[in-house]
Amino acid sequence: MTKLKIILKLRFLAFTHPKDKYEGLLSDWLDEIPSVNRIVISENFKINGQKCIRKGDDWSEPVKKGHDMDIGLCFQYYNPVILDYIASRIK
Protein backbone atom coordinates (compact mmCIF):
# COMPACT_ATOMS: atom_id res chain seq x y z
CA MET A 1 0.00 0.00 0.00
CA THR A 2 2.89 2.37 0.73
CA LYS A 3 4.24 1.97 -2.81
CA LEU A 4 0.79 2.72 -4.23
CA LYS A 5 0.57 5.91 -2.17
CA ILE A 6 3.98 7.01 -3.46
CA ILE A 7 3.00 6.27 -7.05
CA LEU A 8 -0.24 8.23 -6.69
CA LYS A 9 1.78 11.28 -5.59
CA LEU A 10 4.07 11.20 -8.61
CA ARG A 11 3.37 13.83 -11.24
CA PHE A 12 3.38 12.68 -14.82
CA LEU A 13 2.11 13.50 -18.26
CA ALA A 14 0.13 10.77 -20.04
CA PHE A 15 -1.02 10.73 -23.65
CA THR A 16 -3.82 8.33 -24.53
CA HIS A 17 -5.90 7.62 -27.61
CA PRO A 18 -9.40 6.10 -27.50
CA LYS A 19 -8.54 3.73 -30.36
CA ASP A 20 -5.40 2.42 -28.65
CA LYS A 21 -6.22 -1.24 -28.10
CA TYR A 22 -3.63 -1.49 -25.33
CA GLU A 23 -4.54 1.44 -23.07
CA GLY A 24 -7.00 3.68 -24.87
CA LEU A 25 -10.37 2.95 -23.34
CA LEU A 26 -8.81 1.61 -20.15
CA SER A 27 -7.11 4.88 -19.22
CA ASP A 28 -10.04 6.83 -17.80
CA TRP A 29 -8.92 5.99 -14.26
CA LEU A 30 -5.94 8.32 -14.80
CA ASP A 31 -8.37 11.25 -14.67
CA GLU A 32 -9.03 10.43 -11.02
CA ILE A 33 -5.40 10.98 -9.98
CA PRO A 34 -4.79 14.68 -9.31
CA SER A 35 -1.06 14.47 -10.05
CA VAL A 36 -1.60 13.13 -13.57
CA ASN A 37 -1.92 15.42 -16.54
CA ARG A 38 -3.73 13.19 -19.05
CA ILE A 39 -4.15 14.31 -22.64
CA VAL A 40 -6.56 12.42 -24.86
CA ILE A 41 -4.89 12.83 -28.23
CA SER A 42 -7.97 12.72 -30.45
CA GLU A 43 -11.08 10.76 -31.24
CA ASN A 44 -9.80 9.89 -34.71
CA PHE A 45 -6.39 9.78 -36.32
CA LYS A 46 -5.96 13.54 -36.62
CA ILE A 47 -4.31 16.03 -34.32
CA ASN A 48 -5.24 19.68 -34.63
CA GLY A 49 -7.07 18.80 -37.84
CA GLN A 50 -3.97 17.25 -39.39
CA LYS A 51 -4.05 13.61 -40.50
CA CYS A 52 -1.25 11.64 -38.85
CA ILE A 53 1.37 10.12 -41.10
CA ARG A 54 4.69 8.38 -40.54
CA LYS A 55 7.60 9.14 -42.86
CA GLY A 56 10.86 7.50 -43.78
CA ASP A 57 13.52 8.51 -46.26
CA ASP A 58 11.54 7.32 -49.26
CA TRP A 59 8.14 6.34 -47.90
CA SER A 60 5.16 7.64 -45.96
CA GLU A 61 2.01 6.03 -44.65
CA PRO A 62 -0.94 7.01 -42.48
CA VAL A 63 -0.89 6.06 -38.82
CA LYS A 64 -3.41 3.25 -38.55
CA LYS A 65 -3.29 2.38 -34.85
CA GLY A 66 -4.06 4.59 -31.87
CA HIS A 67 -1.08 3.15 -30.01
CA ASP A 68 1.22 4.52 -32.73
CA MET A 69 0.00 8.11 -32.69
CA ASP A 70 3.17 9.31 -31.00
CA ILE A 71 5.28 8.29 -34.01
CA GLY A 72 3.19 10.34 -36.42
CA LEU A 73 4.42 13.71 -37.59
CA CYS A 74 1.22 15.28 -36.28
CA PHE A 75 2.26 14.43 -32.71
CA GLN A 76 4.80 17.25 -32.92
CA TYR A 77 1.82 19.48 -32.16
CA TYR A 78 2.31 18.41 -28.53
CA ASN A 79 6.02 19.33 -28.39
CA PRO A 80 5.31 22.65 -26.61
CA VAL A 81 3.13 20.83 -24.05
CA ILE A 82 5.90 18.31 -23.39
CA LEU A 83 8.56 21.02 -23.13
CA ASP A 84 6.39 23.06 -20.73
CA TYR A 85 5.85 19.98 -18.59
CA ILE A 86 9.58 19.23 -18.46
CA ALA A 87 10.33 22.85 -17.60
CA SER A 88 7.78 22.76 -14.77
CA ARG A 89 9.43 19.68 -13.32
CA ILE A 90 12.97 21.05 -13.24
CA LYS A 91 12.16 24.39 -11.61
HELIX and SHEET records of a PDB file:
HELIX    1   1 THR A    2  LYS A    9  1                                   8    
HELIX    2   2 GLY A   24  LEU A   26  5                                   3    
HELIX    3   3 ASP A   28  GLU A   32  5                                   5    
HELIX    4   4 GLY A   66  ILE A   71  5                                   6    
HELIX    5   5 LEU A   73  TYR A   78  5                                   6    
HELIX    6   6 ASN A   79  ILE A   90  1                                  12    
SHEET    1   A 2 PHE A  12  THR A  16  0                                        
SHEET    2   A 2 VAL A  36  VAL A  40  1                                        
SHEET    1   B 2 LYS A  46  ILE A  47  0                                        
SHEET    2   B 2 GLN A  50  LYS A  51 -1                                        
SHEET    1   C 2 ILE A  53  LYS A  55  0                                        
SHEET    2   C 2 SER A  60  PRO A  62 -1                                        
END                                                                             
